Every structure is written in C-alpha cells, then in structure tokens.
Amino acid sequence: MAPMQPVQTRCCIAGGGPAGMMLGVLLARAGVDVLVLEKHADFLRDFRGDTVHPSTLELMHELGWLESFLQRPHQELREIGGYVGDERVLVADFSHLPTRCRFVAFMPQWDFLDFLAERARRYPTFHLEMEAEVVDLLVGEDTVAGVTAKTPRGPLEIRAPLTIGADGRHSVVRERAGLRVDELGVPIDVLWMRLSRRAHDPGQTFGYLRAGHVLVMLDRGDYWQCAFVIPKGGYDELRRQGLPSLRDTIAAMVPFLRDRVGELADWDAVQLLTVKIDRLREWQRPGLLCIGDAAHAMSPIGGVGINLAVQDAVAAANLLFEPLRRGSVTTDDLRTVQRRREFPTRATQRVQVLVQDRVLGRVLGGGAFPKLPLAARLLRDHPILRRIPARMIGVGFRPEHVRTPDAFSGGR
C-alpha cells in the first residue's frame, strides 16, 4: 500500500491515553496545531485505570468543565478503608483536601478520554487520528523530526518540531529513541476481575489484607472491580492450582462474595496485570519528550498513575506552549518539564515501593498480624492522620494548575 501524503503539524503526540489527550487539548486550546495518534479504533478497553483523583477534578474546574464532566457516569469515593485481618481501618479521609472536589471519582477511562476528545474537537487546532499506530521515529541530524505510523489506509508520516511519547509503559517511542530506563524492583502482580454487586452488599470497602492474600474491591455501581494481588511471577502456579482454588480463596476472604464467585467461569474472566515501576533517566532528546507511563511506569497502588500522567501533561503544556507557538522548542525547554515533574515521580514511586515491600510483600509472604501494625493503629486511633495519605493520593507531591490560555475564548 503506497504511503499517504506526509502530514505537517506543530506537535505530534503518540498515544491517546490520559497524558496524550490532556496535553493535546491544552495545546490546541492555546492555539498550537497538534495531532494525537491513537492506535486503537476507540477508547473502549476494560481494566484500565479508572480513578480520577481530586487533583485532576481540580483541573477540570480550572478549565470550566467540571460540571459537565461529573455528568458522566461515575461513583464517588470519599474515604479509603479496608480490613487488616478482621479489623476495619480507615486509611484516608478526603474531606479536608484543599480542592473543590473532596472525593475520588471512579469513571471508566473511555468516558474520561471521550470527554477530553469531545472538548478538544471544539478547537480547530486539534486533530485526532484513530487506528494510527506509531512504529518508528523520523530522525535527522540527531533530532527527532516526527514519526511514522501504520493505519488501515496505509503508512503515515508525520513531521513536527516536537514529538511527544505518551504511548504507555510499553512505549515504542522511548524504545526507538534509545532512552535509558531504570527498573525498580516490584514483588507483586495483579489479577483484575469483576463480580456482580448486590443491593444488600456492604458499602465501599477498599481492601482486605489477610495472611497470605490481598484483595482490593472497587464499587463500580452494578459490579465490584476486584484486584487480587499475587507474588511476582506467581500466575502460572495459581493457574496450576486451578480456578476453583482462586474462587474458594476469594470467598474465604470476603464471605458475602461466596454466592457469586462462580461468575469467574474460566480464566478469560481473569486478566493479568504485570506490575512494574520504572523511570527514564532522561525524558527527552532533541525534538522529543516522553511523559506519563512512557516516562515512568507506576504501580497500581493508590491508583495514582492516571493522575500523575495528567499532571505531566499540564506541566508540559504550561512550559512548552509558548516555544511551540514561536515554532522553536529547545532541548533546554524539554528538560524543564523533567525538572518540574521528576520530584513528584520519584517521591510517589518511593512511597509505592515502601508499601509493596513492607506491607504487601509481608502479607503475600504469609506473615501473620498478631496485632494490628503500628501504622494501622495510628490511623485508627488518630483520625487527623488520615489526612496525610489522603493528600498524597488525592493531590500528590506537586499538583499542577492550568496556566495555558484559551486562544478561542470568544463564545466558548
């Protein structure tokens, strides 16, 4: 199939996930011509991160979109709790956050992305190409000059002064760019599944920690989205033991689920997420910047991955829209984004590693709790301390705010 006519744009974004779509809409809103390439035909994929945290909701408020956004189907989580052994402990209380929305919104990621796409299409400078999978970079004189993508209509070449890698933890962009990745050790993987929710079920409970097992349950209205945490590389052994063993384990941990674990009829109902934490040493090279999971893969702990990616996008838009409008983005401009976002990335990953090693690793290793751990006792006995994890999860270490202008504000 013959190549299509090359496309010229000011900024080419590989990946239509939260980071790519948020950066795309902010740059387009600021008057920068931008093209987002998404390899799938739509955003409808299950078991992607669905947590929209108060920091992201605050950005929606700053953009004037919050009311419309919250009309999309969602559930609201105002505190995080769980069972450690047989004792219930509240871990985080969002009611004191310095944000307009003091809750986490559980919204299917396709609704979140569809909303951003709908808003972005209002700007003539925004372009979205679905079923366009980036396969390589265009490089000239050591500068990335764009990408090549495959589409149902044939190969596509996009040339741009700036290419953004927002194509996730298995980023083709960062691999083709030869950017070095530091891997942080992770002792866990996660099995995602769903079980129906009944009207008489207890209210939202975030997690169950029993000796040897960890189960997280998210209230999604008519079903529970469940994450069963397993030791790293333990999936094959779990399958060898058989699906009835998994169903029995879940029923023993959460007795009210016993009447529906049979909904896990086969292994197709169980999806494996291979957990990893990594980050690039350098997020950029001339003409290229990576953000979101392409720059730093996060653990699902705290559900912060989407929100950290969105914060990257806002920071990148704030720092780069002026150079892009001038038509000249330097490597120093790109480095300012990494300098801005590296501290919150490192701090968040450090907390995730701490929780994995000292809590989840111990539980999965069969460690019993002869008494409630000190941290859990402090959170139980001193409610004010619940504001600390709430702040870390809900707002993060360096929340961003929209500094980009609306170049099309008249009537919008």
Secondary structure, DSSP 4 states (H G I P E B T S, - for coil): -PPPPPEE-SEEEE--SHHHHHHHHHHHHTT--EEEEESSSSS--TTS--EE-HHHHHHHHHTT-HHHHTTSS-EEE-EEEEEETTEEEEEEEGGG-SSS--SEEE--HHHHHHHHHHHHTTSTTEEEEES-EEEEEEEETTEEEEEEEEETTEEEEEE-SEEEE-S-TT-HHHHHHT--EEEEP--EEEEEEEEE--TTS-S---EEEETTEEEEEEE-SSEEEEEEEEETT-HHHHHHH-HHHHHHHHHHHSGGGTTTGGG--SGGG-EEE---EEEES-SEETTEEE-GGGT----SGGG-HHHHHHHHHHHHHHHHHHHHHHT---HHHHHHHHHHHHHHHHHHHHHHHHHIIIIIHHHHTT---SS--HHHHHHHH-GGGGHHHHHHHHT-SS--------TT-TT-
